[in-house]
Amino acid sequence: MRVHAKDFRVREGNKIDLKEWTTRVDPYYRSKKQYKKILREHITEMSALQNLLYASNSYAVLIIFQGMDAAGKDSAIKHVMSGVNPQGCEVHSFKHPSMEELEHDFLWRTTRYLPERGRIGIFNRSYYEEVLIVRVHPEILHSEGLPKELLDEKTIWRDRYRSIVDLENHLYRNGTRIVKFFLHVSKDEQRRRFLARIDEPDKNWKFSRGDLEERKFWNDYIKAYEACLSATSSREAPWYVVPADDKKNARLIISRTILDTLHGLKMAYPELSKKQQKELRELRRLLTK
């Protein structure tokens, strides 16, 4: 069974209720061996397309990962992007903003790391944190030093969605293609993964009391994600809601979606002029003397 990315795409203008989006679908693999084979094929194909992206130097690709704690963002990036040339790909993770970042507009800290043409940029969390964690914890908003008249709860989130959509449309018009993944994990699966982080010594470092505290805000985060996905999924920068209870399945969905995005670009290796071809022939003659 082949992955169809359109099955997980949030259509522009749709109002999202995440209860209607499953966290688990029938697997696209019959065994662990077949999973590895499919993922390896995806990675090989992605590597070739990334080389073409770099050589054509016309487009940039920005891949955004969002999700609850333990949704599998880190492992998805690790496994799916393992075959991409590190010279053509950069990963940036965004945690709590620094004092310098708080002194700028909310898009500043991520805009600095947007990929240049010919490259793939990956954001592990992103500017979307500003309408997710900041919405769930409004005390963060009040630490950003905004004028009081801009802190109206009735307008600030609408305005931030508009700023994000405007940015993504601007990037699209300038050759950056954006793919956004929300890794949709169930609360029960998150609990199992948290327990594994406690029970397995090599995963202890991944868990802290803060993770458990944030779990208390689960319903608030779901509401924030629903509003965000509804307001910011567009034809130019679509969201994909990836069922993430099965990490292997999620990786196949993600890799297939990235491949479809790369295949959709009009890319070609640069063609040499007759003069350049003649020069190459002369250089070859000199090397073979």
N, C-alpha and C positions, 0 to 999 in steps of 0.2 A: 504494500500500500504506500503510495507516494504522498509526501506532505504537500498540501496546497496552502500557501501562505494567506491567500484571501479568506480562508476559513477563520482566521484569527484577527483579521484587520478590523479596526474600529472605523466605521464609515463616517465621513464628515457630517456633522449636524446631528448624529444619533445621540440620544440621551442614554447613558450607560447605567445599568443596574448590574453590579458584579455578581449578584446572586444568580443571574441568568447566564453567566460565563463560567463554565466548569473549570476546576483546577486539575482535572485528570481526563485524558482521552485514551481510547484504545491505542496501544503502542504501535509505532511504525516499524518495529523490529520483532522478530520471533525469538531471538536469543541474544545473549550478550555478544557472541561472536558476530552475528549479523549487524548488531548495533555498531560495533567497532568498524566493520567493513563499510557501512553506509557513511558513517562520520568521516572515515578516512577518505572516501571518494569525494565527499563534500569539501574537505580541507584541501585536497589536491587540486580540485577545480577552482577553489577560492584563491589558492596561491597563484595559479596561472592568470586569473583575472586581475589579481592585485598587481602583478607584473605589468599587465596591459594598462591598468589604471595609471601606474607610475610612468610608463613610457608615453602614453598619449597626453598626459599632463593637462587635461581639460577639466576634469571633475575632481571634487573631493567628496569623501563619504564620511558622514558622522553617524555613529551608532550609539544610542543612548540606552542604558539599562537602569530601570527603576524596579522597586519591589520592596516588600516587607523584609525585615531582618530574617536571614536564613532562607531567603527565596531561591538562592543559587546563582546570584549575579557573578560572584568571583569565579566559581567553578565553570560557569558557562563561558566566560571570557577566556579562561585558561584552556579549556578543551576545544572550543570552536575556533579560536584564533591561533591555535598552536602551530599551524603551518604557514602563517603569513610572515613574510620577510620583516624582521624588526625595523629595518631601515625605512619601511614604507608604512609603519603603523605605530601609533602612540596611544597609550592608555593613561587616562587621568581619573583619579578618584577624588571626590569632593566630600569632605567632612564638615565639621563646624567651621564657619568662616572666621578668618583671622581679623585682628583689629584693623589692619590695612584694608581688607576686603569690605569690612563693614562701613568704611568711609566712602565707598563708591556705590553706584547704582547696583541693583541686585544681579544684573547680567554681566557685570564687569569681570568678575573672577573666572567665569567660564569662557567668555568671549576671547580672552587672551590665549586660550588653548585650542581654538578651532583649527581643524586640519587645513593645511595648504593644499593647493591643487596637486593631484597625483598621489595623495596619501589618504589613509583611513585613520580617523580619530575615534576613540572609544571613550565615552564618559560613563564611569561607574558611579551612579548618581550624577546629578547635573543641576542646571538652573531650575529644574522642576522641584527641587527641594524647597524652593522659595514659595511654592503654592501647596506644599505637602506638609513637611515637618513644621514649617513656620505657621501654617494655618492651624495645625493641631496644637502648637505651642506658641500662642500669640505673644508671649513675653519676649521671644526672639525678635519678633517684628519691632517691638518697642525699643530694642537695643540697637536698631539700625540707624537711629538718628534722623528719621524722616520728619518733616514738618507735621505738626499735629493735624492740619487740615487734610493730609493725605492718608491718615490712619483710619478713615471711615470704613468699618467692616462691610458696609453695603456696597462699596465701590472698589476697594483696594484689590480684591481677588479678580474681579472682572477686568480691572485695568492691567493687572499683571498677566492675565491670560492674553490680553490684547498685545502687550509688549512682546510676549513670547511668540505669538503667532506672527506678528510683524517681523520679528527677527528671523524666524524660520522661512518666511516668504522671501525676505531679502536675500538670505543665503541661497535659497533655491534659484532665484533670479541670477545669482552669480556663480552657479555651477556646483554648489554643495548639495548633495542628496542626503537626506536625513531619514534614518530608520529608528523607531523608538519601540523598545520592548518593555512591557510591564509583565514581570514574572509573577503570575497569579498563583499563590500558594495558599492552601487551607490553614486554618488556625490549628487544627489537629496535627497537620504535617509539620508546621513550625514547632509545635511542642515536641514532637519526636526528634527533630533535628537539634533543638536546644538540649534535650536530654543526652543525645549522642555527644554533644560538645562537652558535657559534664563527665560522661562515663568513659570517654576515650581520651587518654592523657595527651595525645598529640593534637587534640582539638580544644583543649582547655583554654588556650590563649584566645580563642574566638568568642568566648562567652564572658559576660560580666553582669552585675546586678542591673546595670542600666538597660540591658536587653530585656530583662524581665519587667522592668518598670514600663518600658515602651509598649510591651504587650498589653498592658492595661488599657491602652488607647486604641486597640484594634478597630473598633467600630468607627472611631473618629477618623482613622486613617483610611478606612474603606470609603467613607463619605467624601473625604478629600480627593482620593483617587478617582472616584466616580465623577466628581465635578471637573477634575482636571482632564481626564480622558475625553469627556463629553465636549469640553470647550476647546481643546487644542489638537485633536486629531484632524488632519486635513489631507487633501490629495497630495500636496507638496511634502508633507511631513507626517506620515501616518503612524498611529499607534497600533501595536500588535499585542493582544492579550494572550500570553503564552501559558497554557496549563503547566504548572511547575511542580506538582506533587511528584512526578516522575522526572528526575533530572535528565536521564538519558533521552527521553522523549522530547523534553524541552530543548535540549541541545540540537536535536535533529530539526526541530521546527525553526529554531533561530538560524542555524546554518543555511537551511533551504531558503529562508526569507532573505538573508544577505546575498546569497547567490542570485536569486531572482532580481534583486535590486541592481547588482553589478551587470547582469545580463541585459538589463533594461537601458543601460547607458550606450550611447553611440561612441564606441571607442575603437581605435585602430592604431597600429604601430605607425610611427612617423614614416612617410615616404621620402626617399632621398631624390634630389634633383639629378638630372643627367650629369651635371658637373660633379656632384658629390659622388655619384657612382663611379665616374671615371677616376676620381681621386682615390677611391677605395681600391680599384683595380691596380692603380699604380703603387699604392702602399703594399698591396699583397705581393706585387712583383718584387718590391724591394725586400720584403720579409723572406721570400723564398729563394733569393739569390744565394 
